[in-house]
Amino acid sequence: MNKIPQTQAEIYQYIVDAMVRLFELDADDITPESHLYQDLDIDSIDAVDLVVELKQWTGKKIQPEAFKSVRTVQDVVEAVELLLKQQ
């Protein structure tokens, strides 16, 4: 597990870096408003890969329900932030 993020900006940067690494996306194409499926072409298999990456990074078990309503990169940031606030 890496350093626990303290801010949404740190979470966002990690997610962007992970998407670049996992999905070969261009960081310039990723914004908080980017839709995962429509804009970034991230499918359900890719989403599972991202959840696994986030689980390893945070050291937290991620429940599928936590990511059901996730549509944008900012939604992912907020879901991770909420997860990190839970004990």
C-alpha positions in Angstrom: 0.0 0.0 0.0 1.2 3.5 -0.8 0.8 6.7 1.2 -2.8 7.2 2.1 -4.1 10.2 0.1 -5.3 13.2 2.2 -7.1 15.2 -0.5 -9.4 14.8 -3.5 -6.5 16.2 -5.6 -4.2 13.3 -4.5 -6.9 10.8 -5.1 -7.6 12.3 -8.5 -4.0 12.3 -9.5 -3.6 8.6 -8.5 -6.6 7.6 -10.5 -5.4 9.5 -13.6 -2.0 7.8 -13.3 -3.6 4.4 -12.8 -5.8 4.9 -15.9 -2.8 5.9 -18.0 -0.9 2.9 -16.8 -3.8 0.3 -16.9 -5.7 1.5 -20.0 -3.0 3.3 -22.0 -5.0 6.5 -22.0 -3.5 10.0 -22.5 -3.6 11.9 -19.2 -4.6 15.0 -21.1 -7.8 13.2 -22.2 -8.8 12.6 -18.6 -10.8 15.2 -16.7 -13.0 15.0 -13.6 -16.0 15.3 -15.9 -14.9 12.5 -18.2 -17.4 9.7 -18.4 -15.7 6.4 -17.9 -17.6 4.5 -20.7 -18.6 7.3 -23.1 -15.5 9.4 -23.1 -12.7 7.0 -22.0 -14.1 3.7 -23.4 -13.6 1.9 -20.1 -15.8 -1.2 -20.1 -16.9 -3.4 -17.2 -13.8 -5.5 -17.4 -11.6 -2.4 -17.2 -13.7 -1.1 -14.3 -12.9 -4.4 -12.4 -9.2 -3.8 -13.1 -9.5 -0.3 -11.7 -11.3 -1.5 -8.6 -8.5 -4.1 -8.0 -5.9 -1.4 -8.4 -7.7 0.9 -6.0 -8.1 -1.9 -3.5 -4.4 -2.5 -3.5 -3.6 1.2 -3.2 -6.0 1.9 -0.4 -5.7 -1.4 1.4 -9.5 -1.4 1.8 -12.1 -3.9 0.7 -14.2 -2.3 -2.0 -17.8 -3.4 -2.1 -19.4 -3.4 -5.6 -22.3 -1.3 -4.4 -19.8 1.5 -3.7 -19.1 1.8 -7.4 -22.6 1.1 -8.9 -23.4 4.7 -9.5 -20.0 5.8 -10.6 -20.1 7.4 -14.1 -17.3 10.0 -14.2 -13.8 10.2 -13.0 -15.0 12.6 -10.2 -17.5 9.9 -9.1 -14.5 7.5 -8.7 -12.6 10.1 -6.7 -15.6 10.7 -4.4 -16.2 7.0 -3.9 -12.6 6.4 -3.0 -12.7 9.4 -0.6 -15.8 8.0 1.1 -14.1 4.6 1.3 -11.0 6.1 3.0 -13.1 7.8 5.6 -14.7 4.5 6.7 -13.0 2.6 9.4 
